């Protein structure tokens, strides 16, 4: 409320609310608020670090546009807001489990939807794909990747 009403700041527009996920930290989530002051042509980034099951206050009573943004953060990351007027999923389907933008969420999801010709209906079933793409190779591309180096070393030993 101070940022919005203070004559020295006048941050009267909430641009966005987002979250950064640090799963290795105890305070896993960093909630990021972006504000704009049209009058002073300034932007403000406010960061708030919280634990996984911590509930933070909603700002929908101050910025009405926060309603959709907080719902999106809840849906994608699982961050809950106290006193939010309608905190429910906004981007995922009704029976969706999990929060897709968390870093520990599997790349292919937990279940897949397909039409079963045998049962003549749409069914949900567990995904059975490997998650190999979670492990990135951070080596410089100019030095060559690990599997190319190993192949070259094996060829040198054979010759």
Secondary structure by P-SEA (a helix, b strand, c coil): ccccccccccccccccccccccccccccbbbbbbbbcccccbbbbbbbbbcccbbbbbcccccccaaaaaaaaaaaccccccccccccccccccccccccccccccccccbbbbbbccccbbbbbbbbcccccccccccccccccaaaaaaaaaaaaac
